Amino acid sequence: MLTSKQRAFLRAMANDLSPIFHVGKSGVTPELVESIQNALQARELIKCNVLDNCMLSAKEAAVMLSERTRSDVVQVIGNRFVLYKAAKKPVIELPKA
């Protein structure tokens, strides 16, 4: 669980990120979950986009994906959300709690 200070730090880092995954008409599929898990292991912080034809809202998709990937939702704004999961050898050094 992230503290508000850590969440603010990650939000600032996520400003420069471009969405690397798009949740579309088929919603949250096992393939999407697996791809996001791999990306989280490699990058720790990713931004995703929910397309207009998706039946899920960005918040619903973010919560669903965070539960399935065991990651934390950093931010949900409009149709985009940011996920964070610390790697085994962390690259991002979070502020102390």
Secondary structure, 3 states (H helix, E strand, C coil): CCCHHHHHHHHHHHCCCCCCEEECCCCCCHHHHHHHHHHHHHHCEEEEEECCCCCCCHHHHHHHHHHHHCCEEEEEECCEEEEECCCCCCCCCCCCC
